[in-house]
Amino acid sequence: MQQRWLALALATGLAWSGLARAQVDLSVLDDDMAGPRAQVMVLGTVHLGQMDGEFGPQAMEPLLAKLAAFAPDIITIEDISGEGCDLLARHPTVYDPESIGRFCSSPDKARAATGLDVPAAIAEVGKTLGDWPSAPTPAQRRHLAALFLAANDAASALTQWLQLDEAQRHPGDGLDDALVAQLRELETQENESYQIAARLAARLGLQRVHPVDDHTGDAIQVADDEIEAFGKAIRAAWDSAAEQKQPLRKREAELAEAGEILALYRYLNRPDVRAIQADGDFGAALRETSPRHYGQRYVAGWETRNLRMVANIRAAFRDQPGARVLSIVGASHKPWFDSLLGQMQGVDIVDVAKVLGAAGQDR
């Protein structure tokens, strides 16, 4: 009897091990899905504020025209949401306040003007959009812009502001002089969230953009006595790949300085360009040989950040099956975004090259 139970246990174990080895092919799960499929396009971008060149509305127009033809229903940006910034600020022992300042602006002026802290402003934004009319008045747009600023969502505030006639861009309805000055500054600030995302959203009549960045996952825990060694190891990894990356940076700079914005974005989003950059940054980090495996830890933080950002993108169109989604993000993220979003059910990844057109001379 004992041998029989042993044989049965072995047979059962083998059966379960076979099941464990079998992989579920989720790529076919939505083959017979009812309803429309979402169309998601990831636009890799440079960070405009770090580039030499002119990136005002006139210079960006050829790119904006192409993106407008794609006609996204939802636009996501590489900014941390007001909720995310509020979370980071509430945990200073976990997230370095000095580092947070690079990603999160202060909503203090908007709080003074509206009387709302970030959580209350987020709630008011949701309530206002839930009852938003098809033809909002200028006063309603000014009020919503003030709420977005109080919610620490400047790009969405600018989206409302840009849909006002010039004569209606003045204080009132929650906007005081300080907030109007802030919005005026955003109009010309060289930042892709404003010059691409907000302007495109306003052109298309969208009410907001969606911040999806997240830095909770790449807050790598490095002991104080390791910080210098960590930085040295990662810089050495990057330096080892400098020769392969240098032509890419040179070409990006040439196109930006020449004002060839559409050619720049065609170049940035080419798969061969992105492959070289990925290997020269993250591949090089994985090849570095420090005893504490700093390179692997750096890449783990990067991948965790991408996973959380993609989750935020998915949430942005969760309730809109069949949505057309444009995700604007630093170009280094694009391979991860395309791969991860492409695994989602009912989602098709749109080829940026087909939207931006022929590459022309952007060799």
GULUMZA-468675 format. One record per residue (C-alpha): residue in three letters; y, x negated, z. Coordinates in steps of 0.02 Angstrom, whole numbers. Layout:
% GULUMZA-468675
{atom 'ALA' {Y X Z}},
...
% end
This chain:
% GULUMZA-468675
{atom 'MET' {0 0 0}},
{atom 'GLN' {116 -142 43}},
{atom 'GLN' {85 -227 -123}},
{atom 'ARG' {116 -63 -213}},
{atom 'TRP' {286 -40 -130}},
{atom 'LEU' {328 -220 -169}},
{atom 'ALA' {284 -195 -352}},
{atom 'LEU' {388 -37 -357}},
{atom 'ALA' {535 -125 -276}},
{atom 'LEU' {523 -266 -401}},
{atom 'ALA' {515 -145 -547}},
{atom 'THR' {663 -48 -480}},
{atom 'GLY' {761 -208 -454}},
{atom 'LEU' {727 -265 -630}},
{atom 'ALA' {779 -96 -698}},
{atom 'TRP' {943 -101 -602}},
{atom 'SER' {977 -280 -655}},
{atom 'GLY' {956 -225 -835}},
{atom 'LEU' {1081 -86 -806}},
{atom 'ALA' {1200 -209 -726}},
{atom 'ARG' {1193 -319 -880}},
{atom 'ALA' {1224 -174 -998}},
{atom 'GLN' {1408 -155 -1044}},
{atom 'VAL' {1494 12 -1070}},
{atom 'ASP' {1588 10 -1235}},
{atom 'LEU' {1748 98 -1189}},
{atom 'SER' {1822 63 -1361}},
{atom 'VAL' {1727 214 -1431}},
{atom 'LEU' {1759 331 -1286}},
{atom 'ASP' {1907 414 -1373}},
{atom 'ASP' {1828 426 -1546}},
{atom 'ASP' {1811 616 -1532}},
{atom 'MET' {1963 641 -1420}},
{atom 'ALA' {2054 805 -1443}},
{atom 'GLY' {2241 795 -1467}},
{atom 'PRO' {2364 665 -1531}},
{atom 'ARG' {2355 477 -1508}},
{atom 'ALA' {2499 378 -1435}},
{atom 'GLN' {2580 249 -1547}},
{atom 'VAL' {2636 97 -1446}},
{atom 'MET' {2734 -49 -1516}},
{atom 'VAL' {2770 -206 -1415}},
{atom 'LEU' {2927 -296 -1472}},
{atom 'GLY' {2933 -475 -1411}},
{atom 'THR' {3110 -532 -1378}},
{atom 'VAL' {3209 -684 -1328}},
{atom 'HIS' {3317 -665 -1174}},
{atom 'LEU' {3485 -647 -1260}},
{atom 'GLY' {3586 -716 -1115}},
{atom 'GLN' {3494 -881 -1129}},
{atom 'MET' {3524 -905 -1315}},
{atom 'ASP' {3672 -972 -1414}},
{atom 'GLY' {3732 -846 -1542}},
{atom 'GLU' {3818 -679 -1563}},
{atom 'PHE' {3718 -531 -1500}},
{atom 'GLY' {3845 -390 -1500}},
{atom 'PRO' {3817 -218 -1578}},
{atom 'GLN' {3863 -273 -1754}},
{atom 'ALA' {3746 -423 -1752}},
{atom 'MET' {3603 -318 -1683}},
{atom 'GLU' {3624 -176 -1807}},
{atom 'PRO' {3490 -229 -1933}},
{atom 'LEU' {3361 -237 -1794}},
{atom 'LEU' {3419 -74 -1716}},
{atom 'ALA' {3406 14 -1884}},
{atom 'LYS' {3224 -40 -1903}},
{atom 'LEU' {3181 13 -1726}},
{atom 'ALA' {3269 179 -1747}},
{atom 'ALA' {3160 214 -1899}},
{atom 'PHE' {3008 194 -1786}},
{atom 'ALA' {3086 335 -1682}},
{atom 'PRO' {3012 302 -1509}},
{atom 'ASP' {3008 442 -1382}},
{atom 'ILE' {2998 317 -1239}},
{atom 'ILE' {3074 143 -1223}},
{atom 'THR' {3021 22 -1088}},
{atom 'ILE' {3113 -136 -1035}},
{atom 'GLU' {3078 -295 -938}},
{atom 'ASP' {3181 -247 -787}},
{atom 'ILE' {3121 -206 -612}},
{atom 'SER' {3149 -24 -567}},
{atom 'GLY' {3263 28 -427}},
{atom 'GLU' {3109 79 -329}},
{atom 'GLY' {3033 -93 -359}},
{atom 'CYS' {3190 -184 -304}},
{atom 'ASP' {3200 -75 -149}},
{atom 'LEU' {3020 -122 -107}},
{atom 'LEU' {3053 -308 -128}},
{atom 'ALA' {3209 -299 -19}},
{atom 'ARG' {3113 -212 120}},
{atom 'HIS' {2987 -354 134}},
{atom 'PRO' {3089 -515 147}},
{atom 'THR' {2946 -608 231}},
{atom 'VAL' {2835 -574 80}},
{atom 'TYR' {2961 -587 -62}},
{atom 'ASP' {3093 -723 -54}},
{atom 'PRO' {3265 -639 -47}},
{atom 'GLU' {3341 -783 -145}},
{atom 'SER' {3219 -758 -287}},
{atom 'ILE' {3244 -569 -287}},
{atom 'GLY' {3428 -592 -324}},
{atom 'ARG' {3384 -657 -498}},
{atom 'PHE' {3299 -493 -542}},
{atom 'CYS' {3384 -358 -438}},
{atom 'SER' {3570 -321 -437}},
{atom 'SER' {3654 -241 -287}},
{atom 'PRO' {3679 -51 -294}},
{atom 'ASP' {3810 -58 -155}},
{atom 'LYS' {3957 -5 -265}},
{atom 'ALA' {3861 145 -330}},
{atom 'ARG' {3806 191 -155}},
{atom 'ALA' {3987 187 -97}},
{atom 'ALA' {4040 298 -243}},
{atom 'THR' {3898 425 -231}},
{atom 'GLY' {3846 418 -49}},
{atom 'LEU' {3665 396 -104}},
{atom 'ASP' {3546 255 -63}},
{atom 'VAL' {3415 206 -191}},
{atom 'PRO' {3275 326 -137}},
{atom 'ALA' {3396 473 -128}},
{atom 'ALA' {3471 429 -297}},
{atom 'ILE' {3298 417 -377}},
{atom 'ALA' {3259 590 -310}},
{atom 'GLU' {3422 659 -380}},
{atom 'VAL' {3389 579 -550}},
{atom 'GLY' {3219 666 -557}},
{atom 'LYS' {3294 832 -505}},
{atom 'THR' {3436 818 -631}},
{atom 'LEU' {3325 770 -778}},
{atom 'GLY' {3204 909 -731}},
{atom 'ASP' {3342 1036 -767}},
{atom 'TRP' {3432 940 -905}},
{atom 'PRO' {3514 1049 -1039}},
{atom 'SER' {3489 1022 -1225}},
{atom 'ALA' {3677 998 -1246}},
{atom 'PRO' {3743 914 -1088}},
{atom 'THR' {3929 911 -1054}},
{atom 'PRO' {4026 748 -1034}},
{atom 'ALA' {4040 784 -848}},
{atom 'GLN' {3851 800 -835}},
{atom 'ARG' {3827 634 -925}},
{atom 'ARG' {3953 546 -812}},
{atom 'HIS' {3867 617 -660}},
{atom 'LEU' {3695 562 -719}},
{atom 'ALA' {3761 389 -760}},
{atom 'ALA' {3825 375 -581}},
{atom 'LEU' {3655 430 -515}},
{atom 'PHE' {3565 300 -620}},
{atom 'LEU' {3680 164 -554}},
{atom 'ALA' {3646 220 -376}},
{atom 'ALA' {3459 216 -418}},
{atom 'ASN' {3484 35 -474}},
{atom 'ASP' {3441 77 -655}},
{atom 'ALA' {3589 6 -750}},
{atom 'ALA' {3511 16 -924}},
{atom 'SER' {3481 203 -907}},
{atom 'ALA' {3658 226 -842}},
{atom 'LEU' {3721 137 -998}},
{atom 'THR' {3612 250 -1105}},
{atom 'GLN' {3710 400 -1038}},
{atom 'TRP' {3878 311 -1050}},
{atom 'LEU' {3853 265 -1233}},
{atom 'GLN' {3821 447 -1277}},
{atom 'LEU' {3996 493 -1219}},
{atom 'ASP' {4140 493 -1342}},
{atom 'GLU' {4259 350 -1306}},
{atom 'ALA' {4389 470 -1238}},
{atom 'GLN' {4261 535 -1112}},
{atom 'ARG' {4219 363 -1042}},
{atom 'HIS' {4326 373 -887}},
{atom 'PRO' {4309 396 -698}},
{atom 'GLY' {4252 561 -628}},
{atom 'ASP' {4095 658 -581}},
{atom 'GLY' {4030 519 -470}},
{atom 'LEU' {4098 373 -570}},
{atom 'ASP' {4242 284 -486}},
{atom 'ASP' {4345 142 -558}},
{atom 'ALA' {4222 10 -498}},
{atom 'LEU' {4074 95 -583}},
{atom 'VAL' {4171 122 -744}},
{atom 'ALA' {4214 -64 -744}},
{atom 'GLN' {4029 -102 -718}},
{atom 'LEU' {3980 6 -866}},
{atom 'ARG' {4115 -72 -975}},
{atom 'GLU' {4043 -242 -934}},
{atom 'LEU' {3868 -185 -978}},
{atom 'GLU' {3929 -127 -1149}},
{atom 'THR' {3957 -307 -1202}},
{atom 'GLN' {3835 -403 -1091}},
{atom 'GLU' {3713 -507 -1194}},
{atom 'ASN' {3552 -435 -1126}},
{atom 'GLU' {3413 -354 -1226}},
{atom 'SER' {3399 -210 -1103}},
{atom 'TYR' {3578 -161 -1147}},
{atom 'GLN' {3608 -220 -1325}},
{atom 'ILE' {3438 -162 -1392}},
{atom 'ALA' {3355 -38 -1274}},
{atom 'ALA' {3503 62 -1208}},
{atom 'ARG' {3594 66 -1375}},
{atom 'LEU' {3436 121 -1465}},
{atom 'ALA' {3399 254 -1334}},
{atom 'ALA' {3577 321 -1349}},
{atom 'ARG' {3564 324 -1539}},
{atom 'LEU' {3403 424 -1529}},
{atom 'GLY' {3470 545 -1399}},
{atom 'LEU' {3352 489 -1262}},
{atom 'GLN' {3408 514 -1084}},
{atom 'ARG' {3344 353 -1009}},
{atom 'VAL' {3245 194 -1031}},
{atom 'HIS' {3100 144 -917}},
{atom 'PRO' {3105 -19 -816}},
{atom 'VAL' {2927 -84 -800}},
{atom 'ASP' {2940 -263 -736}},
{atom 'ASP' {2848 -310 -577}},
{atom 'HIS' {2855 -473 -480}},
{atom 'THR' {2743 -422 -335}},
{atom 'GLY' {2591 -499 -418}},
{atom 'ASP' {2660 -670 -462}},
{atom 'ALA' {2729 -710 -289}},
{atom 'ILE' {2606 -854 -277}},
{atom 'GLN' {2572 -911 -99}},
{atom 'VAL' {2606 -1098 -95}},
{atom 'ALA' {2624 -1191 69}},
{atom 'ASP' {2789 -1277 101}},
{atom 'ASP' {2711 -1448 87}},
{atom 'GLU' {2634 -1400 -82}},
{atom 'ILE' {2789 -1333 -170}},
{atom 'GLU' {2840 -1498 -245}},
{atom 'ALA' {2663 -1538 -302}},
{atom 'PHE' {2642 -1365 -377}},
{atom 'GLY' {2802 -1378 -478}},
{atom 'LYS' {2760 -1554 -534}},
{atom 'ALA' {2587 -1501 -595}},
{atom 'ILE' {2651 -1353 -695}},
{atom 'ARG' {2794 -1452 -773}},
{atom 'ALA' {2672 -1589 -821}},
{atom 'ALA' {2560 -1460 -904}},
{atom 'TRP' {2707 -1392 -1004}},
{atom 'ASP' {2762 -1568 -1051}},
{atom 'SER' {2588 -1604 -1118}},
{atom 'ALA' {2613 -1466 -1246}},
{atom 'ALA' {2797 -1499 -1283}},
{atom 'GLU' {2764 -1570 -1455}},
{atom 'GLN' {2673 -1415 -1516}},
{atom 'LYS' {2807 -1297 -1446}},
{atom 'GLN' {2961 -1393 -1502}},
{atom 'PRO' {2962 -1328 -1683}},
{atom 'LEU' {2955 -1148 -1619}},
{atom 'ARG' {3105 -1170 -1505}},
{atom 'LYS' {3200 -1259 -1642}},
{atom 'ARG' {3170 -1118 -1766}},
{atom 'GLU' {3216 -984 -1639}},
{atom 'ALA' {3379 -1075 -1601}},
{atom 'GLU' {3420 -1095 -1786}},
{atom 'LEU' {3396 -910 -1822}},
{atom 'ALA' {3494 -856 -1667}},
{atom 'GLU' {3641 -971 -1701}},
{atom 'ALA' {3646 -915 -1883}},
{atom 'GLY' {3653 -733 -1829}},
{atom 'GLU' {3493 -692 -1924}},
{atom 'ILE' {3436 -570 -1792}},
{atom 'LEU' {3307 -475 -1893}},
{atom 'ALA' {3230 -637 -1955}},
{atom 'LEU' {3228 -700 -1775}},
{atom 'TYR' {3129 -550 -1715}},
{atom 'ARG' {3010 -558 -1862}},
{atom 'TYR' {2977 -739 -1818}},
{atom 'LEU' {2957 -708 -1631}},
{atom 'ASN' {2826 -575 -1660}},
{atom 'ARG' {2716 -670 -1782}},
{atom 'PRO' {2539 -690 -1711}},
{atom 'ASP' {2530 -875 -1757}},
{atom 'VAL' {2693 -910 -1666}},
{atom 'ARG' {2636 -815 -1512}},
{atom 'ALA' {2468 -905 -1512}},
{atom 'ILE' {2552 -1076 -1510}},
{atom 'GLN' {2667 -1024 -1369}},
{atom 'ALA' {2525 -950 -1265}},
{atom 'ASP' {2421 -1107 -1282}},
{atom 'GLY' {2569 -1221 -1247}},
{atom 'ASP' {2612 -1130 -1087}},
{atom 'PHE' {2462 -1044 -1011}},
{atom 'GLY' {2325 -1138 -1102}},
{atom 'ALA' {2406 -1301 -1048}},
{atom 'ALA' {2414 -1238 -869}},
{atom 'LEU' {2229 -1196 -871}},
{atom 'ARG' {2190 -1372 -930}},
{atom 'GLU' {2286 -1461 -791}},
{atom 'THR' {2175 -1547 -663}},
{atom 'SER' {2261 -1540 -494}},
{atom 'PRO' {2137 -1531 -347}},
{atom 'ARG' {2219 -1370 -286}},
{atom 'HIS' {2202 -1289 -459}},
{atom 'TYR' {2387 -1251 -473}},
{atom 'GLY' {2375 -1211 -657}},
{atom 'GLN' {2242 -1078 -631}},
{atom 'ARG' {2343 -1001 -490}},
{atom 'TYR' {2498 -996 -599}},
{atom 'VAL' {2403 -907 -738}},
{atom 'ALA' {2325 -786 -613}},
{atom 'GLY' {2499 -737 -555}},
{atom 'TRP' {2556 -716 -736}},
{atom 'GLU' {2409 -606 -778}},
{atom 'THR' {2430 -501 -621}},
{atom 'ARG' {2612 -473 -668}},
{atom 'ASN' {2562 -419 -844}},
{atom 'LEU' {2430 -300 -778}},
{atom 'ARG' {2555 -215 -664}},
{atom 'MET' {2687 -206 -801}},
{atom 'VAL' {2563 -127 -922}},
{atom 'ALA' {2513 -2 -788}},
{atom 'ASN' {2696 46 -774}},
{atom 'ILE' {2707 68 -963}},
{atom 'ARG' {2553 179 -961}},
{atom 'ALA' {2630 283 -823}},
{atom 'ALA' {2789 304 -926}},
{atom 'PHE' {2695 403 -1060}},
{atom 'ARG' {2555 470 -951}},
{atom 'ASP' {2621 648 -966}},
{atom 'GLN' {2662 635 -1152}},
{atom 'PRO' {2501 622 -1254}},
{atom 'GLY' {2542 566 -1429}},
{atom 'ALA' {2706 485 -1379}},
{atom 'ARG' {2787 349 -1484}},
{atom 'VAL' {2823 206 -1365}},
{atom 'LEU' {2926 49 -1390}},
{atom 'SER' {2903 -86 -1259}},
{atom 'ILE' {3036 -223 -1264}},
{atom 'VAL' {2980 -377 -1169}},
{atom 'GLY' {2997 -565 -1168}},
{atom 'ALA' {2894 -629 -1314}},
{atom 'SER' {2774 -728 -1204}},
{atom 'HIS' {2709 -562 -1135}},
{atom 'LYS' {2669 -488 -1305}},
{atom 'PRO' {2489 -551 -1326}},
{atom 'TRP' {2442 -486 -1153}},
{atom 'PHE' {2530 -319 -1182}},
{atom 'ASP' {2449 -292 -1351}},
{atom 'SER' {2277 -333 -1281}},
{atom 'LEU' {2290 -229 -1122}},
{atom 'LEU' {2376 -78 -1199}},
{atom 'GLY' {2251 -83 -1342}},
{atom 'GLN' {2112 -48 -1216}},
{atom 'MET' {2192 115 -1160}},
{atom 'GLN' {2113 279 -1214}},
{atom 'GLY' {2206 374 -1350}},
{atom 'VAL' {2322 227 -1385}},
{atom 'ASP' {2351 140 -1551}},
{atom 'ILE' {2447 -25 -1559}},
{atom 'VAL' {2578 -25 -1696}},
{atom 'ASP' {2600 -184 -1798}},
{atom 'VAL' {2778 -244 -1771}},
{atom 'ALA' {2779 -329 -1942}},
{atom 'LYS' {2757 -161 -2029}},
{atom 'VAL' {2909 -92 -1938}},
{atom 'LEU' {3023 -244 -1955}},
{atom 'GLY' {2976 -274 -2136}},
{atom 'ALA' {2938 -429 -2238}},
{atom 'ALA' {2964 -596 -2154}},
{atom 'GLY' {3073 -666 -2294}},
{atom 'GLN' {3138 -838 -2254}},
{atom 'ASP' {3096 -841 -2068}},
{atom 'ARG' {2971 -981 -2095}},
% end
